[in-house]
Amino acid sequence: MKKKVIVVNMVAQKQNELITEFESAKQASIELGISYDSIRSACQDIGNCLIGDLAFNYESSVHGLSEGDVIIKIKQARLKKLIFGK
């Protein structure tokens, strides 16, 4: 089953560059030139979802959150992973 992928550019300078949606991890892989396995792996763990400056999440993980809340959720998960190793 295809899952929509939300890509957050963590260093975006413009609002329209912040979030990009893809119909699947495969589509994101093709359009961004990043391996499919890397994207799928990143989407599985919000605490380790960054590839470069891009954060990858399945839409179901961030559904209903504002753009700012998505960024905060990613940052919180990454801090917890750094601090607690989980």
OpenMM code with the backbone's topology and positions (N, CA, C; nanometers):
from openmm import Vec3, app, unit

residues = "MET LYS LYS LYS VAL ILE VAL VAL ASN MET VAL ALA GLN LYS GLN ASN GLU LEU ILE THR GLU PHE GLU SER ALA LYS GLN ALA SER ILE GLU LEU GLY ILE SER TYR ASP SER ILE ARG SER ALA CYS GLN ASP ILE GLY ASN CYS LEU ILE GLY ASP LEU ALA PHE ASN TYR GLU SER SER VAL HIS GLY LEU SER GLU GLY ASP VAL ILE ILE LYS ILE LYS GLN ALA ARG LEU LYS LYS LEU ILE PHE GLY LYS".split()
positions = [
    Vec3(0.0832, -0.1186, 0.0000),
    Vec3(0.0000, 0.0000, 0.0000),
    Vec3(0.0877, 0.1250, 0.0000),
    Vec3(0.0583, 0.2160, -0.0887),
    Vec3(0.1344, 0.3405, -0.0956),
    Vec3(0.0979, 0.4312, 0.0207),
    Vec3(0.1981, 0.4924, 0.0776),
    Vec3(0.1772, 0.5911, 0.1830),
    Vec3(0.2342, 0.7226, 0.1338),
    Vec3(0.1577, 0.8306, 0.1516),
    Vec3(0.2085, 0.9621, 0.1135),
    Vec3(0.3266, 0.9985, 0.2018),
    Vec3(0.4243, 1.0630, 0.1405),
    Vec3(0.5451, 1.1051, 0.2110),
    Vec3(0.5482, 1.2578, 0.2162),
    Vec3(0.5705, 1.3095, 0.3346),
    Vec3(0.5840, 1.4529, 0.3561),
    Vec3(0.7324, 1.4811, 0.3763),
    Vec3(0.7853, 1.5737, 0.2960),
    Vec3(0.9261, 1.6113, 0.3067),
    Vec3(0.9335, 1.7546, 0.3590),
    Vec3(1.0055, 1.7725, 0.4680),
    Vec3(1.0212, 1.9041, 0.5293),
    Vec3(1.1649, 1.9497, 0.5076),
    Vec3(1.1805, 2.0643, 0.4420),
    Vec3(1.3124, 2.1239, 0.4226),
    Vec3(1.3433, 2.2036, 0.5490),
    Vec3(1.4315, 2.1501, 0.6316),
    Vec3(1.4588, 2.2096, 0.7628),
    Vec3(1.5347, 2.3418, 0.7546),
    Vec3(1.5837, 2.3779, 0.6373),
    Vec3(1.6551, 2.5047, 0.6216),
    Vec3(1.5899, 2.5936, 0.5155),
    Vec3(1.4622, 2.5715, 0.4916),
    Vec3(1.3907, 2.6493, 0.3890),
    Vec3(1.3913, 2.7978, 0.4236),
    Vec3(1.4089, 2.8791, 0.3218),
    Vec3(1.4078, 3.0238, 0.3389),
    Vec3(1.2721, 3.0844, 0.3039),
    Vec3(1.1921, 3.0105, 0.2276),
    Vec3(1.0615, 3.0594, 0.1843),
    Vec3(0.9544, 2.9591, 0.2248),
    Vec3(0.8365, 3.0091, 0.2542),
    Vec3(0.7251, 2.9250, 0.2967),
    Vec3(0.6938, 2.8151, 0.1952),
    Vec3(0.6983, 2.8489, 0.0672),
    Vec3(0.6616, 2.7515, -0.0361),
    Vec3(0.7685, 2.6431, -0.0553),
    Vec3(0.8843, 2.6568, 0.0071),
    Vec3(0.9906, 2.5565, -0.0014),
    Vec3(0.9929, 2.4650, 0.1208),
    Vec3(0.9081, 2.4930, 0.2192),
    Vec3(0.9138, 2.4228, 0.3474),
    Vec3(0.8678, 2.2778, 0.3387),
    Vec3(0.7503, 2.2541, 0.2841),
    Vec3(0.6936, 2.1196, 0.2818),
    Vec3(0.6573, 2.0793, 0.1400),
    Vec3(0.6963, 1.9564, 0.1042),
    Vec3(0.6619, 1.8980, -0.0251),
    Vec3(0.5973, 1.7634, 0.0008),
    Vec3(0.4906, 1.7347, -0.0711),
    Vec3(0.4220, 1.6061, -0.0568),
    Vec3(0.4482, 1.5202, -0.1795),
    Vec3(0.4688, 1.3923, -0.1545),
    Vec3(0.4854, 1.2949, -0.2613),
    Vec3(0.3847, 1.1827, -0.2399),
    Vec3(0.3392, 1.1217, -0.3468),
    Vec3(0.2404, 1.0141, -0.3386),
    Vec3(0.2979, 0.8877, -0.2763),
    Vec3(0.4295, 0.8720, -0.2803),
    Vec3(0.4921, 0.7517, -0.2244),
    Vec3(0.6408, 0.7761, -0.2020),
    Vec3(0.7034, 0.6853, -0.1290),
    Vec3(0.8484, 0.6922, -0.1082),
    Vec3(0.9213, 0.6732, -0.2401),
    Vec3(0.8659, 0.5910, -0.3273),
    Vec3(0.9287, 0.5671, -0.4573),
    Vec3(0.9306, 0.6950, -0.5409),
    Vec3(0.8187, 0.7692, -0.5419),
    Vec3(0.8141, 0.8945, -0.6165),
    Vec3(0.9138, 0.9950, -0.5588),
    Vec3(0.9208, 1.0044, -0.4259),
    Vec3(1.0165, 1.0949, -0.3618),
    Vec3(1.1585, 1.0560, -0.3994),
    Vec3(1.1862, 0.9257, -0.4016),
    Vec3(1.3182, 0.8758, -0.4373),
    Vec3(1.3574, 0.9180, -0.5785),
    Vec3(1.2665, 0.9000, -0.6701),
    Vec3(1.2936, 0.9342, -0.8099),
    Vec3(1.3153, 1.0844, -0.8266),
    Vec3(1.2267, 1.1642, -0.7689),
    Vec3(1.2330, 1.3091, -0.7892),
    Vec3(1.3479, 1.3758, -0.7140),
    Vec3(1.3866, 1.3192, -0.5989),
    Vec3(1.4919, 1.3809, -0.5186),
    Vec3(1.6289, 1.3165, -0.5396),
    Vec3(1.6328, 1.2018, -0.6059),
    Vec3(1.7596, 1.1343, -0.6298),
    Vec3(1.8197, 1.0736, -0.5043),
    Vec3(1.7339, 1.0287, -0.4136),
    Vec3(1.7773, 0.9653, -0.2892),
    Vec3(1.7265, 0.8212, -0.2926),
    Vec3(1.8033, 0.7296, -0.2394),
    Vec3(1.7629, 0.5892, -0.2488),
    Vec3(1.6294, 0.5645, -0.1784),
    Vec3(1.5531, 0.4764, -0.2397),
    Vec3(1.4213, 0.4387, -0.1891),
    Vec3(1.4324, 0.3826, -0.0472),
    Vec3(1.5290, 0.2951, -0.0232),
    Vec3(1.5459, 0.2352, 0.1090),
    Vec3(1.5785, 0.3396, 0.2155),
    Vec3(1.6592, 0.4394, 0.1791),
    Vec3(1.6932, 0.5461, 0.2734),
    Vec3(1.5691, 0.6256, 0.3127),
    Vec3(1.4854, 0.6561, 0.2145),
    Vec3(1.3635, 0.7325, 0.2428),
    Vec3(1.2684, 0.6504, 0.3285),
    Vec3(1.2479, 0.5239, 0.2945),
    Vec3(1.1585, 0.4385, 0.3739),
    Vec3(1.2085, 0.4274, 0.5169),
    Vec3(1.3382, 0.4119, 0.5337),
    Vec3(1.3959, 0.4008, 0.6671),
    Vec3(1.3766, 0.5301, 0.7457),
    Vec3(1.3988, 0.6435, 0.6806),
    Vec3(1.3825, 0.7736, 0.7463),
    Vec3(1.2373, 0.7962, 0.7879),
    Vec3(1.1438, 0.7539, 0.7048),
    Vec3(1.0015, 0.7727, 0.7352),
    Vec3(0.9570, 0.6913, 0.8565),
    Vec3(1.0281, 0.5863, 0.8884),
    Vec3(0.9900, 0.4979, 0.9986),
    Vec3(1.0224, 0.5561, 1.1359),
    Vec3(1.1158, 0.6506, 1.1431),
    Vec3(1.1654, 0.6980, 1.2724),
    Vec3(1.1767, 0.8498, 1.2723),
    Vec3(1.0789, 0.9172, 1.3324),
    Vec3(1.0782, 1.0639, 1.3314),
    Vec3(1.1995, 1.1206, 1.4057),
    Vec3(1.2602, 1.0432, 1.4945),
    Vec3(1.3798, 1.0885, 1.5641),
    Vec3(1.5053, 1.0767, 1.4804),
    Vec3(1.4958, 1.0069, 1.3702),
    Vec3(1.6109, 0.9881, 1.2818),
    Vec3(1.5629, 0.9980, 1.1365),
    Vec3(1.4851, 1.1021, 1.1079),
    Vec3(1.4183, 1.1126, 0.9785),
    Vec3(1.4914, 1.2036, 0.8800),
    Vec3(1.6054, 1.2587, 0.9205),
    Vec3(1.6766, 1.3523, 0.8327),
    Vec3(1.7710, 1.2814, 0.7363),
    Vec3(1.7671, 1.3283, 0.6131),
    Vec3(1.8672, 1.2940, 0.5123),
    Vec3(1.9163, 1.4296, 0.4629),
    Vec3(2.0363, 1.4649, 0.5041),
    Vec3(2.0833, 1.6008, 0.4771),
    Vec3(1.9960, 1.6984, 0.5545),
    Vec3(1.9405, 1.7963, 0.4855),
    Vec3(1.8531, 1.8955, 0.5493),
    Vec3(1.7056, 1.8634, 0.5296),
    Vec3(1.6753, 1.7471, 0.4730),
    Vec3(1.5369, 1.7092, 0.4463),
    Vec3(1.4900, 1.6057, 0.5482),
    Vec3(1.3732, 1.6314, 0.6056),
    Vec3(1.3125, 1.5373, 0.6994),
    Vec3(1.2001, 1.4645, 0.6271),
    Vec3(1.1976, 1.3329, 0.6390),
    Vec3(1.0996, 1.2494, 0.5705),
    Vec3(1.0054, 1.1858, 0.6716),
    Vec3(0.8751, 1.2016, 0.6481),
    Vec3(0.7744, 1.1422, 0.7348),
    Vec3(0.6576, 1.0950, 0.6508),
    Vec3(0.5958, 0.9858, 0.6954),
    Vec3(0.4717, 0.9457, 0.6316),
    Vec3(0.3632, 1.0436, 0.6740),
    Vec3(0.2717, 1.0723, 0.5835),
    Vec3(0.1638, 1.1669, 0.6122),
    Vec3(0.0872, 1.1261, 0.7377),
    Vec3(0.0679, 0.9972, 0.7564),
    Vec3(-0.0075, 0.9493, 0.8725),
    Vec3(0.0592, 0.9873, 1.0052),
    Vec3(0.1897, 1.0090, 1.0046),
    Vec3(0.2625, 1.0463, 1.1265),
    Vec3(0.2439, 1.1927, 1.1633),
    Vec3(0.2097, 1.2754, 1.0661),
    Vec3(0.2002, 1.4196, 1.0910),
    Vec3(0.0643, 1.4767, 1.0511),
    Vec3(-0.0317, 1.3885, 1.0226),
    Vec3(-0.1647, 1.4311, 0.9782),
    Vec3(-0.2292, 1.5248, 1.0798),
    Vec3(-0.2825, 1.6343, 1.0308),
    Vec3(-0.3544, 1.7285, 1.1148),
    Vec3(-0.2675, 1.8292, 1.1880),
    Vec3(-0.1366, 1.8204, 1.1742),
    Vec3(-0.0469, 1.9148, 1.2414),
    Vec3(-0.0147, 2.0316, 1.1489),
    Vec3(0.0042, 2.1478, 1.2067),
    Vec3(0.0470, 2.2634, 1.1279),
    Vec3(0.1939, 2.2455, 1.0908),
    Vec3(0.2413, 2.3261, 0.9983),
    Vec3(0.3817, 2.3170, 0.9559),
    Vec3(0.4756, 2.3373, 1.0734),
    Vec3(0.4458, 2.4358, 1.1563),
    Vec3(0.5293, 2.4618, 1.2734),
    Vec3(0.5292, 2.3459, 1.3709),
    Vec3(0.4125, 2.2843, 1.3903),
    Vec3(0.4027, 2.1693, 1.4809),
    Vec3(0.4799, 2.0493, 1.4287),
    Vec3(0.4806, 2.0306, 1.2975),
    Vec3(0.5574, 1.9209, 1.2374),
    Vec3(0.7056, 1.9399, 1.2675),
    Vec3(0.7545, 2.0613, 1.2478),
    Vec3(0.8964, 2.0904, 1.2733),
    Vec3(0.9293, 2.0696, 1.4212),
    Vec3(0.8427, 2.1153, 1.5092),
    Vec3(0.8654, 2.0972, 1.6532),
    Vec3(0.8665, 1.9491, 1.6887),
    Vec3(0.7735, 1.8717, 1.6322),
    Vec3(0.7678, 1.7273, 1.6600),
    Vec3(0.8971, 1.6589, 1.6159),
    Vec3(0.9484, 1.6958, 1.5000),
    Vec3(1.0749, 1.6382, 1.4508),
    Vec3(1.1896, 1.6744, 1.5444),
    Vec3(1.1987, 1.8012, 1.5812),
    Vec3(1.3070, 1.8454, 1.6692),
    Vec3(1.2992, 1.7786, 1.8059),
    Vec3(1.1787, 1.7648, 1.8615),
    Vec3(1.1633, 1.6985, 1.9911),
    Vec3(1.2070, 1.5527, 1.9836),
    Vec3(1.1642, 1.4836, 1.8805),
    Vec3(1.2003, 1.3420, 1.8658),
    Vec3(1.3503, 1.3254, 1.8494),
    Vec3(1.4128, 1.4154, 1.7730),
    Vec3(1.5578, 1.4066, 1.7532),
    Vec3(1.6315, 1.4322, 1.8843),
    Vec3(1.5854, 1.5298, 1.9634),
    Vec3(1.6495, 1.5568, 2.0929),
    Vec3(1.6356, 1.4375, 2.1869),
    Vec3(1.5168, 1.3776, 2.1933),
    Vec3(1.4967, 1.2604, 2.2780),
    Vec3(1.5895, 1.1478, 2.2365),
    Vec3(1.6051, 1.1295, 2.1063),
    Vec3(1.6927, 1.0231, 2.0559),
    Vec3(1.8386, 1.0521, 2.0941),
    Vec3(1.8805, 1.1781, 2.0837),
    Vec3(2.0178, 1.2144, 2.1218),
    Vec3(2.0416, 1.1979, 2.2709),
    Vec3(1.9430, 1.2382, 2.3497),
    Vec3(1.9586, 1.2349, 2.4955),
    Vec3(1.9438, 1.0933, 2.5508),
    Vec3(1.8364, 1.0247, 2.5090),
    Vec3(1.8045, 0.8955, 2.5670),
    Vec3(1.8431, 0.7768, 2.4808),
    Vec3(1.8809, 0.8043, 2.3545),
    Vec3(1.9212, 0.6966, 2.2658),
    Vec3(1.8087, 0.6065, 2.2206),
    Vec3(1.6852, 0.6555, 2.2276),
    Vec3(1.5698, 0.5742, 2.1880),
    Vec3(1.5030, 0.6341, 2.0675),
] * unit.nanometer
topology = app.Topology()
chain = topology.addChain("A")
for resn in residues:
    res = topology.addResidue(resn, chain)
    for name in ("N", "CA", "C"):
        topology.addAtom(name, app.Element.getBySymbol(name[0]), res)
